[in-house]
């Protein structure tokens, strides 16, 4: 009998703790506790992926491409590391930032014979 108690000591301990918790707090508490643990296990990776996505988009918005040479640099630098062009003037001249009503389009008409 003593040998059987030594083998099943952990099982007996955990089942006694589970029985005491269920009898004091009830089955509803035990089910909601397990449900919350499962929610945490699934929601933590989703939240981490969301944070990585937000950080990547924030970093991507700070990258400037030089229109002279095509080199990539961060928003903090004022000049291009490769060709020395002023990056802030290039970003001000960017056509994507302008409104269509502020743009002027020159059209040259040619007669086709």
Secondary structure, DSSP 4 states (H G I P E B T S, - for coil): -HHHHHHTHHHHHHHHHHHHHHHHH-HHHHHHHHHHHHHHHHHHHHHHHHHHHHHHHHHHHTEEE-TTT--EEETT-SB-TTT--BHHHHHHS-TTSS-GGG-----------
